[in-house]
């Protein structure tokens, strides 16, 4: 594999290289390439020297400051020695003045003219300039390429100035230099080019990495650019330290990579080359870690003469000028290297000065001051400013930041005992409103188990922990136990106890019957009597209304209009927003999809100025389910995967995006992926019965499609028992059709009829249109099983129409396809064709290619005159060879394995597979199955 240091193709500097080639091939000319250290000036000159356009020219090249011998005109001598053979071949044409080079280049003495006699030192010096110029131009058209000319000796610098002022007719000169400093190349003639190399952009870094490794993950390229600021030499070293293959390059590995030794050495050398004041300024920038002005840098560096020091630091590239008097370390990686070189006492002193300087600002940045105080070892100041930072974050609605600050402080063993209890209580209060991670939950449990706490603090922490365990972790019983234990410690703090009890009140929580959830709600109302906490009262009202909607109580609609439209307090506003999110979730499970959309819009309006990560995640999960249900499949998988990156992958908030992915993958006929997603969703959904029921439905559907009816039957029974125990049959709407069809497939007709009777009784009087459509679908399947195909078709068509009205297009197409089959069997050809056509159109609009293909094949059987697509000769039908190849591909054989069996090349196999997929209307070979091809002849 190529490495970034030797990329197979020179990338990201194509325009600059083309300009240098243009200038170098049109003498006399002079070009200057400027850029801060490390941006790739040397690599650009290397590419120029090796460019094919210059192959007919003599390219004299050297790097200033790295020459092999310390003498006058050293870079030029190195360039001459590199082309000794060329010079020797043209020596006969050299004038006597070139004899002066015998002392500079003794290796050329055998073929140089004699050294001039009786010449004084200044004369010799002038003759040396003439001699070098003559050799450079006397061997044919030539290009002189000198890198890093500010490091050249004085005589070389003077020679170059003369060459720039009076260019030689057959010679082009290309030099590189820093962007600033005392030695700038002199003003150039009209023939010259002046290129300024900036660090790589993020797009250029991506291009460079792709060229080096074939393909690179976008997040890795972005992270590499962010950490190196696009400085080429540091980028090369950092990427090489992470790995040498595309598979090894991950953003996580990059984040944990230490500063490469090459970068440490480069930074150390640059630091040694600047003055003490400039070094202190560079260190101050690394300690501050964010853009700062000269006064801040001077205060942290304890440097009075700051202007010259900053200028010197910028010239070396160790400091970057952001404009408007703001400076920052050359890159985060440079800052890391500089910080690592700081001695401990000096580092602490600088952090102390940083904390003092920042705390004097008119609007102090509390969390940053706290960080500097901690690194300075000032525990008292760190504790004080952490508290201020938490207050600010809570006031601004940044609950996740408040939780992060508190958790970091509580994990620090130096946190004073006097602050431990108050910080732990505050973390408990904020956690239910942010997205709780497993590590934070473990920390609170450890605090409860091992820290000395007052009863009031312990009780409050337990109640909040219980809320998190129930709502976000899915551990209902563990959460209930924490709330009960907290109640024993709370004493007269009834409001807090009521908040804990009301958490248990929503019917979807836990495995207990819904009646038990309502009992907890009644208890919360009893405990809260006499309380005047508006937020608590709003929470109880919210959960009672949400609970009634979850059981599809038709009377619940009347009370929604009484919810406040513009709550006065922030807490009541959050509770009302939570109510609408819970209502949206409930009515979505009931089948009122447009209403659910409207409720989500209302909730988002209420909290648009109040960042609530937990509520946002709840709303996002419901919205994903609505996208899936209503047929917006084009982006639903991408949205689900994006949500999984925002929530704890092991928490209950990840269950809904996983569930949505499962149903999407099922619709795409990717059974293995679908089952994996359904299993993952089920594992995280212990705190939500409707999610569990839907996951059961998906697992049953996958096994049923794979003709493993016994496994499907077992899973169906587990899911049905979950709903039965909960006593809310509305949540079985997805599960019932697959359960009934599985039972019928196993010949369990009586059991299927009994189940449907139980289901219909459970949803009787409920306002749940999706449950009613499901019941109609199940009735149609049972009627078909009795042999009454025409009556079954009517029922199934009614189910399809009921699903379409919701809208739930995939289930509508499913029911419509079954109805079409019944009509076809009953001999009602026109109705069969119409139903198959509607189902096929719906499947195709969703992107369910396999389902659409199945309907098209059924249509052809019903309507032999149906227009066909495909190649002339076979039409839409597969050729014998295409069918043969497709059947082997359906067995998961590779192109090479298929080719070996059929004596075909892998490329020919690939063509046959592509044609077969195109004719079948399938997106990829992953959805090819033997069952799909079974009736193709």
Secondary structure, 3 states (H helix, E strand, C coil): CCCHHHCCCCCCCHHHHHHHHHHHCCCCEEEEEECCCCCCHHHHHHHHHCCHHHCCCEEEEEECCCCCCCCCCHHHHHHHHHCHHHHHHCHHHCCHHHHHHHHHCHHHHHHCCCCCCCCCHHHHHHHHHHHHHHHHHCCCCEEEEEECHHHCCHHHHHHHHHHHHCCCCCEEEEEEECCCCCCCCCCCCCCCEEEECCCCCHHHHHHHHHHHHCCCCHHHHHHHHHHHCCCHHHHHHHHHHHCCCHHHCCHHHHHHCCCCHHHHHHHHHHHHCCCHHHHHHHHHHHHHCCCECHHHHHHHHCCCCHHHHHHHHHHCCCEEEEECCEEEECCHHHHHHHHHHCCHHHHHHHHHHHHHHHHCCCCCCHHHHHHHHHHHCCHHHHHHHHHHHHHHHHHCCCHHHHHHHHHHHHHCCCCCHHHHHHHHHHHHHHHCCCCCCHHHHHHHHHHHHHCCCCHHHHHHHHHHHHHHHHHHHCCHHHHHHHHHHHHHHHCCCHHHHHHHHHHCCCCCCCCCCHHHHHHHHHHHHHHCCCCCCHHHHHHHHHHHHHHHHHCCEHHHHHHHCCCCCCCCCHHHHHHHHHHHHHHHHHHHHHCCHHHHHHHHHHHHHHCCCCCCHHHHHHHHHHHHHHHHHCCCCCCHHHHHHHHHHHCCCCCCHHHHHHHHHHHHHHHCCCHHHHHHHHHHHHHHCCCCHHHHHHHHHHHHHHHHHCCCHHHHHHHHHHHHHHHHHHCCHHHHHHHHHHHHHHHHHCCCHHHHHHHHHHHHHHHCCECCHHHHHHHHHHHHHHHHHCCCHHHHHHHHHHHHHHHHHHCCHHHHHHHHHHHHHHHHHCCCHHHHHHHHHHHHHHHHHHCCHHHHHHHHHHHHHHCCCCCCCCECCCECCCCHHHHHHHHHHCCCCCHHHHHHHHCCCHHHHHHHHHHHHHHHCCCCHHHCCHHHHCCCC
